[in-house]
Amino acid sequence: MTLPHISGLPAFLKLAKQRYLCKACGPSFTAETQIVDRHCRISTRTRQWIAHQCNQRLTEQYISEMASVSTTTVRRVIDQTA
């Protein structure tokens, strides 16, 4: 998962998801964390940083390079916040 830069270097977190099975009723579920939204690979903190940088009138390509994500991801974050 992509995290904000640390000391100017890209940061990534290897997160192993745990699955649980209810022995009483049978269904399984996955553990969740506040660091990343469900079904996402980019942290919420990185998404917030991207949204903040969009207010600074920077190019999508520059923001994507700084956040270590694709320009499509930057555009998607812009569309979600607008």
N, C-alpha and C positions, 0 to 999 in steps of 0.2 A: 504494500500500500504506500502511496506517495504522501510524504509529510512535508511541511515547510522546511526550507534550508536551515542547516545548523552551521554556524560559523562560515557561511558562504558556500557550503558544499551541499549537494543534494542529499536528502535523507529518505530512507525507505525502511519500513517496518515489516518484518515477516510475521504475519499473524496467522496462527493455526486455529481454525475454527473447531470448536468442540460440538459434537452432536450427542444428544441425550435421548434415551428411549425410556418411556414410561412402562414399567413392567406390569402395572395394574391394568391400564387401558390400551396400551399398544402404540400410540402415535409417537413420533420422534420430533425433536425441535433442535434448533441450533442456538448456541449461546450468542448473545449480542453484546456490543460494546458501544460506548459513547464516542469513541475515537473516529469511527467510520459508520456511515449509514448502511442500512441493510442493502445487500446486492451491489455495493459500491467498492471501488478500489482506491479512491482518493479520499483522504481524511477531510472531515468537516472543517478543520482549521485551514487546510489548503484552499478549500472552496471559499472560505471567508476572506482569505488573503487575496485570492483572484478577484473577488467582487470589489474589494477595497481598491485594488490597483486599477480597476476599470474606471473608477472615479477620478483617477489621476491623469486620464487622457493619454494612456500609453497604447502602443499597438498590441494587437492580439499575439503576434509572433514574439514580441519581446516578453510579454507576460508569460507565454507558454514556455519560453526558454528559462526564465527565472524560476518558474514553479515546477519545472521538469515534467510537464504534461503536454499533450498535443494542443494544437490551435483549435481543434474541434471541441475539446473539453473546455477551453476558455470560452468559446462561443456558447456552449451549452450552459455554462454558469451564468454568463451574461443574460441569456434568454430567460433563465429561471429567476434571476433577481429583478429583471425589468418588469 
